[in-house]
C-alpha cells in the first residue's frame, strides 16, 4: 500500500503542480487574501472527487478489459511522455508566474470562478479521470494510490494559498520555474517508463 501511496503522491503532484491557469488563479487569490481557504478547498475537493471516480471507478472498469488496459497503458505512457517533454522544454526557457490585477470579488464570485477554472478545463479530466484512474487501477493498492494523489492535491492547494506571500517573489524567478519544471519532467518520464515496462502492474 505504501508504494502505491508514494506513486499517487508523485504522479498527483507532477500533474497538479505544473504551471497553468488554475495555479495562477489560486496564487492570485492568495496574494489578495480573497476567500483563500474556500478556493483551496474547492480545488482540492474537485480533484479528490475526480481522482476517486477515476481510481475507484473508471480505472477499475478499464482494468477489467485487457485490450483497453493495454491501450490505456501505452496511451497513458505516451501522455506522460508528452507532459515530461513539455515540462523539460519549459525548463530551458525563461518564464514566471504572475497574478493579474483585478477588483475585489465576492465569495460567490470567487466560488464560481474557482469552479470554472477547475471544471471547464479539459486537462483536469485527462489528468484525474483518465491518467490517474488508469495508473491507479494498475497499482497493487488502488486505495493507497488514491490516498496519495488526494494528499498531493490537498497539500499543494492549501500550501499554495498559505505560502502565497512568501512564494510570489520566488515564483516570479525564471530560475525557480526551471527547477520546478525540470523535476516535474523527470518525474513524468520515470513514471511513463515504469508504466511501459509493466512496473506498475500488481504483483
C-alpha positions in Angstrom: 0.0 0.0 0.0 2.8 2.4 0.9 4.4 2.1 -2.5 1.1 2.7 -4.2 0.6 5.8 -2.0 4.0 7.1 -2.9 3.2 6.6 -6.6 0.0 8.5 -6.1 1.8 11.4 -4.4 4.5 11.6 -7.1 2.1 11.4 -10.1 -0.6 13.5 -8.5 1.9 16.2 -7.6 3.5 16.2 -11.0 0.2 16.7 -12.7 -1.1 19.3 -10.3 2.0 21.5 -9.8 2.7 22.2 -13.4 2.2 25.9 -14.1 -1.3 26.7 -15.5 -4.4 28.8 -15.2 -5.7 27.1 -12.1 -2.4 27.6 -10.2 -2.2 31.2 -11.3 -5.7 31.8 -10.1 -5.1 30.1 -6.7 -1.9 32.1 -6.3 -3.6 35.4 -7.2 -6.3 34.7 -4.6 -3.7 34.0 -2.0 -1.9 37.3 -2.8 -5.2 39.2 -2.5 -6.3 37.3 0.6 -9.8 36.8 -1.0 -11.5 33.8 0.4 -8.3 31.8 0.1 -9.3 28.8 2.1 -12.6 28.5 0.1 -10.5 28.5 -3.1 -8.1 25.8 -1.8 -10.9 23.7 -0.5 -12.9 23.8 -3.8 -9.9 23.0 -5.9 -8.7 20.1 -3.7 -12.3 18.7 -3.3 -12.8 18.7 -7.0 -9.6 16.8 -7.5 -10.5 14.4 -4.7 -13.8 13.6 -6.3 -12.5 13.2 -9.8 -9.4 11.2 -8.8 -11.7 9.0 -6.7 -14.0 8.4 -9.7 -11.0 7.6 -11.8 -9.1 5.3 -9.5 -12.1 3.5 -7.9 -14.5 3.7 -10.8 -13.4 4.4 -14.3 -9.9 3.0 -13.8 -11.4 -0.2 -12.4 -13.7 -0.7 -15.4 -10.7 -0.2 -17.7 -8.7 -2.7 -15.7 -11.3 -5.4 -16.4 -10.8 -5.1 -20.2 -7.4 -6.4 -21.1 -7.4 -4.8 -24.6 -8.5 -1.5 -23.2 -5.9 -1.8 -20.5 -3.1 -2.3 -23.0 -4.3 0.7 -25.0 -4.6 2.7 -21.8 -1.2 1.7 -20.6 0.5 2.8 -23.8 -1.7 5.8 -24.2 -1.0 6.8 -20.6 2.7 6.4 -21.1 2.6 8.5 -24.3 0.6 11.2 -22.5 3.1 11.2 -19.6 6.0 11.3 -22.0 4.4 14.3 -23.7 4.0 16.1 -20.3 7.6 15.3 -19.5 8.7 16.7 -22.8 6.6 19.9 -22.2 8.0 20.4 -18.7 11.6 19.8 -19.8 11.2 22.1 -22.7 9.8 24.9 -20.4 12.8 24.3 -18.2 15.0 25.6 -21.0 13.0 28.8 -21.4 12.6 31.7 -19.0 9.1 32.1 -17.7 7.4 33.1 -14.5 4.0 33.0 -12.7 2.3 36.4 -12.3 -1.1 37.2 -10.8 -3.1 39.6 -12.9 -4.6 42.6 -11.1 -8.4 42.8 -10.8 -11.0 44.4 -8.5 -12.1 42.6 -5.2 -14.6 39.8 -5.7 -17.4 38.5 -3.5 -17.5 35.0 -2.0 -20.0 33.8 -4.6 -17.9 35.3 -7.5 -14.8 33.6 -6.2 -16.6 30.3 -5.8 -18.0 30.4 -9.4 -14.6 31.5 -10.8 -12.9 28.6 -8.9 -15.3 26.0 -10.2 -14.9 27.4 -13.7 -11.1 27.4 -13.8 -11.2 23.9 -12.4 -14.0 22.1 -14.1 -14.1 23.9 -17.5 -10.6 22.8 -18.3 -10.5 19.6 -20.3 -7.0 18.9 -18.9 -8.4 18.2 -15.5 -10.4 15.2 -16.8 -7.4 13.8 -18.7 -5.3 14.1 -15.6 -7.7 12.8 -13.0 -10.4 10.5 -14.5 -8.1 9.0 -17.2 -4.5 9.4 -16.3 -4.6 8.9 -12.5 -7.5 6.4 -12.9 -5.6 4.2 -15.3 -2.4 4.3 -13.3 -4.3 3.8 -10.0 -6.1 0.7 -11.4 -2.7 -0.8 -12.2 -1.5 -0.5 -8.6 -1.4 -3.3 -6.1 -3.4 -1.0 -3.8 -5.6 1.4 -5.8 -6.9 2.8 -2.5 -3.4 3.7 -1.4 -2.7 5.3 -4.7 -5.9 7.4 -4.3 -4.9 8.5 -0.8 -1.5 9.6 -2.1 -2.9 11.5 -5.0 -5.5 13.2 -2.8 -2.8 14.1 -0.3 -0.7 15.7 -3.0 -3.7 17.8 -4.2 -4.7 18.9 -0.7 -1.1 19.7 0.3 -0.4 21.7 -2.9 -3.5 23.9 -2.9 -3.6 24.6 0.8 0.1 25.1 0.9 0.0 27.4 -2.1 -2.6 29.8 -0.5 -0.9 29.6 2.9 2.5 30.5 1.5 1.4 32.9 -1.3 3.1 35.9 0.1 6.4 34.1 0.5 6.1 32.3 -2.8 5.1 35.2 -5.0 8.5 36.9 -5.5 10.2 33.5 -5.8 7.8 32.2 -8.5 8.5 35.3 -10.5 12.0 34.0 -10.9 12.6 32.1 -14.1 15.3 30.0 -12.4 12.8 28.7 -9.8 10.4 27.5 -12.5 13.3 25.9 -14.4 14.0 23.8 -11.4 10.3 23.0 -10.8 9.7 22.1 -14.5 12.8 20.1 -14.6 11.8 18.0 -11.5 8.3 17.5 -13.0 9.7 16.5 -16.3 12.0 13.9 -14.8 9.2 12.5 -12.6 6.8 12.2 -15.5 9.4 10.5 -17.6 10.3 7.9 -14.9 6.6 7.0 -14.3 6.0 6.7 -18.1 8.9 4.3 -18.4 7.7 2.2 -15.4 4.2 2.2 -17.0 5.6 0.9 -20.3 7.8 -1.6 -18.5 4.9 -3.0 -16.5 6.4 -1.8 -13.3 3.0 -0.6 -12.0 1.3 -3.9 -12.6 0.0 -5.7 -9.5 2.5 -8.3 -8.3 
